[in-house]
């Protein structure tokens, strides 16, 4: 049986990297189709697409901070 270090060396994900949680978001039919289309056009799964754009892309406000 392999120890923790050996598993890490073999490329297994650490506990922090495991994707074991599910997030449910409600969208309209049109929004769902658009998300699927955008993910497919970038060669990504819907999960990868949503994860990338929710976590890694900065939010750009349409308003000045004074207007908010």
C-alpha positions in Angstrom: 0.0 0.0 0.0 1.3 3.4 -0.9 1.8 6.2 1.6 0.7 9.7 1.3 4.0 10.9 -0.3 4.0 8.2 -2.9 0.4 9.0 -3.9 1.3 12.6 -4.3 4.3 11.7 -6.4 2.2 9.5 -8.7 0.0 12.5 -9.5 -3.0 11.9 -7.3 -4.8 15.0 -6.1 -4.4 16.3 -2.6 -7.5 16.5 -0.4 -7.6 20.3 -1.1 -7.7 19.7 -4.8 -10.5 17.2 -4.9 -13.7 18.5 -6.4 -16.3 16.9 -4.0 -18.7 19.7 -3.5 -21.6 20.6 -5.8 -23.0 24.1 -6.3 -26.4 24.5 -7.8 -27.3 27.7 -9.8 -30.6 28.5 -11.3 -30.5 29.9 -14.9 -33.1 30.4 -17.6 -33.2 28.0 -20.6 -31.6 30.7 -22.8 -28.8 31.3 -20.2 -28.1 27.6 -20.0 -27.9 27.2 -23.7 -25.5 30.2 -23.9 -23.3 28.8 -21.2 -23.1 25.4 -22.9 -22.4 27.1 -26.3 -19.6 29.3 -24.8 -18.0 26.4 -23.0 -18.1 24.2 -26.1 -16.6 27.0 -28.3 -13.6 27.2 -25.9 -13.2 23.4 -25.7 -14.2 23.3 -22.1 -16.7 21.4 -20.0 -19.5 23.5 -18.5 -18.0 22.9 -15.0 -14.6 24.1 -16.1 -16.0 27.1 -18.0 -18.1 28.3 -15.0 -15.3 27.6 -12.5 -12.8 29.5 -14.6 -15.0 32.6 -15.2 -16.4 32.7 -11.7 -13.0 32.3 -9.9 -10.2 33.4 -12.2 -11.7 36.3 -14.3 -12.0 39.7 -12.6 -15.4 41.3 -12.4 -15.5 44.6 -14.3 -18.2 46.9 -12.9 -20.4 48.8 -15.4 -20.7 51.6 -12.9 -18.2 53.9 -11.3 -17.7 53.2 -7.6 -19.4 56.5 -6.7 -22.5 55.4 -8.6 -22.9 52.1 -6.7 
